[in-house]
């Protein structure tokens, strides 16, 4: 017995109902791949949004210059580079507050990229 269903592909084409076997979701492989890319991009944007939120949480209570530098890193290199930089910053701050910095990073003066270009 054939059931009449109004199934449509993501492109808008009607999909015929099959009598036996697995029901088709897409009219072609191109539509199937497009749907997969859409799902992956949606997951990626959710992960990036949560990373941005985590960066904002870590920046709370820090000087404005640090926050601006992380935003600059995010603009030029992407959200994941800014996330890693904020993780490194949190690690350094936690190690200096508990044991004192043994690597010498905290004692070095921080210069901006603009002043380094002249060297």
C-alpha positions, -999 to 999 in steps of 0.1 A, spaced: 0 0 0 14 34 -9 10 63 15 6 98 3 29 121 22 39 156 14 76 152 20 99 179 7 136 182 4 155 212 19 157 227 -17 119 226 -20 115 196 -44 89 170 -35 102 136 -25 83 106 -36 73 82 -9 89 48 -14 69 16 -8 97 -4 8 131 4 22 143 35 40 125 67 33 145 94 15 151 127 32 168 145 4 162 145 -34 199 142 -42 234 138 -27 240 175 -32 211 184 -10 222 158 16 257 173 17 243 209 19 222 198 49 253 183 65 273 215 60 244 235 75 244 213 106 281 215 110 281 253 106 254 256 132 274 235 157 305 256 150 287 289 156 273 276 189 308 266 200 323 299 189 295 318 208 303 298 240 340 305 236 333 343 232 312 341 263 340 324 282 365 350 270 341 378 283 339 361 317 376 358 320 381 395 311 358 406 339 379 425 364 409 428 342 423 461 329 407 475 298 439 472 278 439 434 282 403 432 271 410 453 240 440 432 232 420 400 233 394 416 211 421 425 186 434 390 187 399 377 180 395 401 150 428 392 134 433 355 143 398 342 152 379 333 183 399 302 191 432 321 192 417 346 216 403 318 237 437 302 240 453 336 248 427 341 276 434 306 289 471 314 290 464 347 308 442 329 333 469 303 339 496 330 344 475 350 367 465 320 388 502 308 391 514 343 400 487 348 427 493 314 444 530 306 441 547 336 424 558 335 389 590 314 383 590 319 345 597 356 346 567 366 324 551 388 351 584 407 356 589 416 319 575 448 306 547 444 281 551 464 249 526 468 222 531 455 187 534 490 173 566 497 193 581 464 183 577 471 146 603 499 148 630 474 160 
